[in-house]
Each structure stands twice: as structure tokens, then as C-alpha cells.
Amino acid sequence: MKRRKFLGVLGILPPILFSCGKDEFPDRDTIITGKVIDENDMPVVGFKFQFGADYAKGLHRLPIFDVIGETNKDGIYTISHIVDYGLASFKPLGFTNYDLMTEYTIHLWKDNQYEIVGNPIGPIINGETNTFNFQLRKI
């Protein structure tokens, strides 16, 4: 009898798990924006970021979307995409016009100070505007 109840629960469980999917995601763009400055508070031009999402299929992660954004002459970047499935991530990629021989650390403005960051940056709130400001410092 216990075995029959257990198997019955297993039969109900998969539809419950799969019902928690696409319908919970907003149907509007997730926007990631901010500004990148150097250690002298000057805007950084050409710094690239990646915003993407993927999902697990077996042991692999398969991409859903991948958007690259870049800072403009004022050091400002904006990336947007509708995240309607999967796990979104945002991470700094690097430079296009800086001396590659010089190394930098990336600091995120958080709690009224700059803190060194890891990869990826987050959390991302889907369907909202997420602002991340950075400062690059020479090592």
C-alpha cells in the first residue's frame, strides 16, 4: 500500500515541477544599465559586458540568448532582452581600446562604496531595470 502511494506521488510530481516554468517570467525587457569609470573618475569607453541566459539539458547548459553591450563615450552601457526562460547572467568581458598589457581590477558600486566583484554580477531581477556601476583600477 505504501509503495502504491509513493508511486502515485511520483506520477503527480513531474507535472507540478514543469508547471513552474515560462509563465512565471515577465513579458517585458530585463534592462541592465550603468556607468564604468576609471580610478580618476573618468568614463571608460569600449568596455564590454555579456548578458545571456541558458538552461540545463542533461549535463549540458544550452544558450537561450547572448547579448553583448559596450560602454559609449560617456562610459554608459545599456543592454536589454526579454528573459522568458532559463537562468540569466551578467558579466564583464573586458576592453576593446585599452592597453592589454596593463591589468585592472573591477569594482562594483554597492552599499555606498566600491567593492571588488566576482563573475557573474547579480542578482538580476527579470522584467526590471538593473543598474550596476563599476570602477576600473590599475593593479
C-alpha positions in Angstrom: 0.0 0.0 0.0 2.8 2.4 0.9 4.6 1.6 -2.3 1.4 2.4 -4.4 1.1 5.8 -2.7 4.7 6.6 -3.3 4.5 5.7 -7.0 1.3 7.8 -7.2 3.2 10.8 -5.8 5.9 10.2 -8.4 3.3 10.3 -11.1 2.0 13.7 -9.9 5.4 15.3 -9.2 6.7 15.8 -12.8 3.7 17.9 -14.0 4.0 20.0 -10.8 7.7 20.6 -11.5 7.2 21.5 -15.1 4.3 23.8 -14.4 6.7 26.2 -12.7 8.3 27.4 -15.9 7.8 30.1 -18.5 4.6 31.5 -17.1 6.5 32.9 -14.1 8.7 35.2 -16.2 7.7 38.7 -17.1 6.9 39.6 -20.7 8.8 42.9 -20.7 12.5 43.5 -21.2 15.1 43.0 -18.5 17.3 46.1 -18.7 20.9 46.2 -17.4 22.5 49.6 -17.4 25.2 51.6 -15.6 28.4 53.5 -15.9 32.0 52.5 -16.0 34.7 54.9 -14.7 38.4 54.6 -14.1 40.3 55.3 -10.9 40.4 59.0 -11.8 36.5 59.1 -12.2 36.9 59.4 -16.0 34.4 57.5 -18.2 35.8 54.2 -19.7 35.0 53.8 -23.4 34.7 50.4 -25.1 34.3 48.1 -22.0 32.2 45.1 -23.0 29.6 43.2 -21.0 27.7 40.0 -21.7 24.0 39.4 -20.8 22.7 36.0 -21.5 20.6 33.1 -20.4 20.8 29.3 -20.6 19.1 26.2 -19.4 20.2 22.8 -18.3 19.7 19.8 -20.6 21.2 16.7 -19.1 24.7 17.5 -18.2 25.0 20.5 -20.6 23.9 24.1 -20.5 22.3 25.3 -23.7 22.2 29.0 -24.6 18.8 30.8 -25.0 20.2 34.2 -25.8 23.5 36.1 -25.6 23.7 39.9 -25.9 26.9 42.0 -25.8 26.9 45.6 -24.7 29.6 48.2 -24.7 30.2 51.5 -22.9 29.9 54.6 -25.0 32.0 57.8 -24.9 30.4 58.7 -21.5 31.1 55.3 -20.0 27.5 54.3 -20.1 26.1 51.0 -21.2 22.6 49.6 -21.6 21.7 46.0 -22.5 18.1 44.7 -22.7 16.4 41.4 -23.6 13.2 39.6 -22.6 14.2 36.8 -20.2 11.3 34.4 -20.6 13.1 31.2 -19.8 16.3 29.9 -18.1 18.8 31.4 -15.8 20.1 34.9 -16.7 23.6 36.1 -16.1 25.5 39.3 -16.5 29.3 39.5 -16.6 32.1 41.9 -17.6 34.1 40.8 -20.6 36.8 43.3 -21.0 38.2 46.1 -23.1 38.4 47.0 -26.8 40.7 50.0 -26.7 42.8 49.7 -23.5 46.4 48.6 -23.3 46.1 44.8 -22.8 49.5 44.8 -21.0 48.0 46.7 -18.1 45.8 44.8 -15.7 42.8 46.2 -14.0 40.5 45.1 -11.1 36.8 45.7 -11.5 34.9 47.2 -8.6 31.1 47.4 -8.3 29.4 50.3 -6.5 27.5 48.7 -3.7 26.4 50.0 -0.3 27.9 53.4 -1.0 31.4 52.1 -1.8 33.2 50.2 -4.5 33.8 46.5 -3.8 35.8 44.1 -6.0 33.5 41.8 -7.9 33.3 38.2 -9.0 31.8 36.8 -12.1 28.8 36.8 -12.8 27.3 40.0 -11.4 23.9 39.9 -9.8 21.3 39.2 -8.8 19.4 40.1 -11.9 15.7 41.0 -11.5 13.8 39.9 -14.6 11.5 42.4 -16.2 13.1 45.3 -14.3 15.9 47.9 -14.8 19.0 46.7 -13.0 21.8 49.3 -12.5 25.4 48.3 -12.0 28.1 51.0 -11.8 31.8 50.0 -12.0 35.2 51.5 -11.4 38.3 50.0 -13.0 41.6 50.3 -11.1 45.1 49.5 -12.2 46.8 46.8 -10.2 
